[in-house]
Amino acid sequence: MKKPELLVTPASVSDIESLASAGADAFMIGEERYGLRLAGEFSREDVGEAIKVAHKHDKKVYVAMNALFHNDKIAELDDYIAFLKEQGADAIVFGDPAVLMAAREVAPEMKLHWNTETTATNWYTCNYWGRKGAKRAVLARELSMDSIIEMKENAEVEIEVQVHGMTCMFQSKRSLLGNYFEYQGKVMEIENRKEQRNMFLHDEERHNKYPIFEDGNGTHIMSPNDMCIIDELGEMMEAGVDSFKIDGVMKSSEYILEVTKLYRNAMDLCAEDEERYEEQKDEFLEEAKSLQPDNRPLDTGFFFKETVY
């Protein structure tokens, strides 16, 4: 059975060495000026160092440029892509066609991963972007297991699927929290709000707390639970899904490391002996649950339920 790539989002350059040793095959990093909902902020210097460290361990680095770009940032794209080419980035993750057009001019050999978070819901669209130059499609989080497998069977590009972590339920380009507090004259209270981990939208009726993540790309309301399918990897691995992603946004470095180790063990066992994996998958799930804070239960996202819009 083919082993998918294990893709992890580190919080800092210092995490990469330990995550590589823990079994990560690739890392997605970036700067919030160009990328959405990153686990950590990576300056240009950080990007260069991260690539150097990862390549020393024969791991790959993908750089996020999947923000929504307005006219004022278009002129910057060529320079940033040229920088990533010079540093040896293994791929650029994009959603906006402006990035694809700039990459064609500046770095035509650069591998591109199409990632719009929500619109990769059928294999025709994945193949459309593949024919435009993308080598990978990052599937929407709202797909069932059956849909994912069908898309992989018909895709002309690599397929990446998130298997663990938070998912984004809502995004606004506006700084909603910032604007609200500013209106109340409380600007200083939220000066470092993007560094906080204690902002929630509280749904008392359903007893849910939705984490709020605010950065230079606006306001993001995240899922109340963490997705986890460590006990349901077999079908996707049999189907040949190319990459499993652990999203570390709003997680500690320690948490990301332990989850990476856990998925590495589960994926290796499933690839080598699926029967043993089936016997032990409940243990993997229990270990994953033991890593969770009390306010972040695990669920299987939309893998086994109908998507309701």
C-alpha positions in Angstrom: 0.0 0.0 0.0 1.3 3.5 -0.9 2.3 5.7 2.0 0.9 9.2 1.7 3.1 12.2 2.5 2.7 13.4 6.1 2.5 17.2 5.8 2.8 19.2 9.0 2.4 23.0 9.8 5.2 23.9 12.3 4.9 26.9 14.6 8.5 28.0 14.2 11.8 27.2 12.5 13.0 25.6 15.8 10.2 23.0 15.5 11.3 21.6 12.1 14.2 19.5 13.4 12.1 17.6 15.9 9.2 17.2 13.6 11.4 15.8 10.9 12.7 13.3 13.4 9.1 12.5 14.5 8.3 11.5 10.9 7.0 14.5 9.1 7.7 14.3 5.3 6.9 17.9 4.4 6.2 21.3 6.0 3.8 24.1 5.1 5.0 27.5 6.3 4.5 31.1 5.3 4.0 34.8 6.2 0.6 36.1 6.9 1.0 38.8 4.3 0.7 36.1 1.7 -0.7 33.0 3.4 -3.9 32.1 5.3 -4.3 30.8 8.8 -0.7 29.8 9.5 0.5 27.9 12.5 3.4 30.3 12.8 4.7 33.5 11.3 7.8 32.9 9.1 9.8 35.9 7.9 11.9 35.7 4.8 14.9 34.9 7.0 12.9 32.2 8.7 11.7 30.7 5.4 15.3 30.4 4.1 16.4 28.8 7.4 13.4 26.4 7.4 14.1 25.2 3.9 17.8 24.7 4.8 17.0 22.6 7.9 14.2 20.6 6.1 16.4 19.8 3.1 19.2 18.7 5.4 16.7 15.9 6.5 15.5 15.3 2.9 12.1 16.9 3.7 10.1 19.3 1.6 8.9 22.8 2.3 5.8 24.3 0.8 5.2 28.1 1.2 1.7 29.5 1.5 0.6 32.2 -0.9 -3.1 31.3 -0.7 -4.4 34.7 0.6 -6.9 36.7 -1.4 -4.9 39.5 -3.1 -6.0 43.0 -3.9 -4.4 45.3 -6.4 -2.0 46.8 -3.8 -0.2 43.5 -3.3 0.0 42.3 -6.9 3.3 44.1 -7.5 4.9 42.2 -4.7 4.1 38.7 -6.0 7.0 38.5 -8.5 9.6 39.5 -5.9 8.3 37.0 -3.3 8.1 34.1 -5.8 11.6 34.9 -7.1 12.8 34.8 -3.4 11.2 31.4 -2.9 12.7 30.1 -6.1 16.2 31.3 -5.0 15.7 29.7 -1.5 14.7 26.3 -3.1 11.1 26.1 -1.9 9.6 22.8 -3.1 6.2 24.2 -3.9 4.0 27.3 -3.6 0.5 26.9 -2.2 -1.9 29.2 -4.0 -5.6 30.0 -4.4 -5.6 33.2 -6.3 -4.9 32.9 -10.1 -2.7 36.0 -9.7 -0.1 33.8 -8.0 -0.2 31.2 -10.8 0.3 33.9 -13.5 3.2 35.5 -11.6 4.8 32.1 -11.1 4.6 31.3 -14.8 6.7 34.5 -15.5 9.2 34.3 -12.6 9.5 30.6 -11.7 8.0 28.5 -14.4 9.4 25.3 -13.0 8.0 25.9 -9.5 5.6 23.3 -8.3 2.2 24.7 -7.5 -0.5 23.4 -5.1 -4.0 24.7 -5.6 -5.7 25.4 -2.3 -8.8 27.6 -2.0 -10.0 25.8 1.2 -13.6 25.5 0.1 -14.0 25.2 -3.7 -12.1 22.0 -4.4 -15.3 19.9 -4.2 -15.2 18.0 -7.5 -12.5 16.4 -9.7 -13.4 18.4 -12.8 -12.3 21.6 -11.0 -9.1 19.9 -9.6 -8.2 18.9 -13.2 -9.0 22.4 -14.5 -6.4 23.9 -12.3 -4.1 21.0 -13.0 -4.2 21.8 -16.7 -3.5 25.4 -15.8 -0.3 24.4 -14.1 -1.1 23.1 -10.6 0.4 19.8 -9.6 -1.7 19.2 -6.5 -5.2 20.0 -5.3 -6.0 20.5 -1.6 -9.5 19.3 -1.1 -12.3 21.1 0.7 -12.7 20.1 4.4 -16.5 19.6 3.8 -16.2 16.4 1.8 -17.2 12.9 2.7 -14.8 9.9 2.5 -16.7 8.6 -0.5 -16.3 11.9 -2.3 -12.6 12.1 -1.6 -12.0 8.6 -2.9 -14.0 9.3 -6.1 -12.0 12.5 -6.6 -8.7 10.7 -6.2 -9.8 8.0 -8.7 -10.5 10.7 -11.4 -7.9 13.4 -10.5 -5.0 14.2 -12.9 -3.2 15.9 -10.0 -2.0 14.9 -6.5 -4.6 15.0 -3.8 -4.1 16.5 -0.3 -6.5 15.9 2.5 -6.5 17.4 6.0 -6.7 14.6 8.6 -6.2 16.4 11.9 -6.8 19.8 13.5 -9.1 22.8 13.3 -11.1 23.8 10.3 -12.2 27.3 9.4 -16.0 27.8 9.4 -16.0 31.5 8.5 -13.6 34.2 7.2 -14.0 37.9 6.7 -11.4 40.1 5.1 -12.4 42.7 7.8 -10.8 42.8 11.2 -14.1 42.3 12.9 -12.8 42.1 16.4 -10.4 44.9 15.9 -13.0 47.2 14.5 -15.4 46.3 17.3 -13.0 47.0 20.1 -11.7 50.1 18.4 -15.3 51.4 18.2 -15.4 50.9 22.0 -12.1 52.7 22.5 -10.3 49.5 23.6 -7.6 49.3 20.9 -4.8 48.6 23.3 -6.5 45.6 24.8 -6.2 43.7 21.5 -2.8 45.0 20.4 -1.4 41.4 20.3 -4.7 39.6 19.7 -3.2 37.3 17.0 -0.9 35.9 19.7 -3.8 35.0 22.0 -5.4 31.6 22.3 -8.4 32.6 24.5 -10.9 34.4 22.2 -14.1 32.5 21.5 -17.5 32.9 20.0 -19.7 31.2 22.6 -22.8 29.4 21.5 -24.6 28.8 24.8 -27.5 26.8 23.3 -25.2 24.2 21.8 -22.5 24.5 24.5 -19.9 25.2 21.8 -17.0 27.6 21.8 -15.7 28.6 18.4 -12.1 29.9 18.5 -11.5 33.3 16.8 -8.3 33.7 14.9 -7.5 37.2 13.7 -4.5 38.1 11.5 -3.6 40.4 8.6 -6.0 38.6 6.3 -9.0 39.3 8.5 -11.1 37.4 11.0 -11.4 33.6 11.0 -13.9 31.6 13.1 -12.8 28.1 13.7 -14.5 24.8 14.4 -15.4 24.0 18.0 -13.9 20.5 17.6 -10.7 19.2 16.2 -10.9 16.8 13.2 -9.2 13.4 13.7 -9.3 10.4 11.5 -6.4 8.5 12.8 -8.6 5.4 13.0 -10.0 5.8 9.5 -6.9 6.1 7.3 -7.2 2.7 5.5 -9.6 3.6 2.7 -7.8 6.8 1.7 -4.5 5.1 1.7 -5.8 2.2 -0.4 -7.2 4.9 -2.8 -3.8 6.4 -3.1 -4.4 9.8 -1.6 -1.0 11.6 -1.9 -0.8 13.8 1.2 -2.3 13.8 4.7 -2.1 17.2 6.5 -1.9 17.9 10.2 -3.0 21.5 10.7 -1.3 23.1 13.7 -3.0 26.5 13.7 -3.6 27.7 17.2 -1.8 24.6 18.6 1.4 24.5 20.8 4.6 23.1 19.4 4.4 20.2 21.8 1.0 19.3 20.7 2.0 19.3 17.0 5.0 17.1 17.7 3.0 14.5 19.6 0.3 14.3 17.0 2.9 14.0 14.3 4.5 11.0 16.1 1.1 9.4 16.5 0.1 9.7 12.8 3.5 8.5 11.7 3.1 5.3 13.6 -0.5 4.8 12.4 0.3 5.4 8.8 3.4 3.2 8.8 1.5 0.4 10.5 -1.4 0.7 8.0 0.9 0.6 5.0 2.9 -2.4 6.3 0.1 -4.5 7.9 -3.5 -3.2 7.5 -4.9 -6.0 9.7 -2.7 -5.0 12.6 -3.7 -1.4 12.0 -7.4 -2.3 12.2 -6.7 -4.1 15.5 -4.8 -1.1 17.0 -6.7 1.8 15.5 -8.8 2.3 18.6 -5.7 2.6 20.7 -4.4 5.3 18.3 -7.7 7.2 18.7 -7.5 7.0 22.5 -4.0 8.3 22.5 -5.1 11.2 20.3 -7.9 12.0 22.7 -5.4 12.0 25.6 -3.6 14.9 23.9 -6.7 17.1 23.7 -7.6 19.9 26.0 -10.9 19.5 27.7 -12.6 22.2 25.5 -11.5 20.6 22.2 -13.2 17.2 21.6 -12.3 15.2 18.5 -14.7 14.3 15.7 -14.4 13.1 12.1 -15.5 16.4 10.5 -17.6 15.8 7.4 -16.0 12.5 6.5 -19.0 10.5 7.5 -21.9 13.0 7.5 -23.8 15.0 5.0 -22.5 18.6 4.4 -25.2 21.1 5.4 -24.8 24.6 4.0 
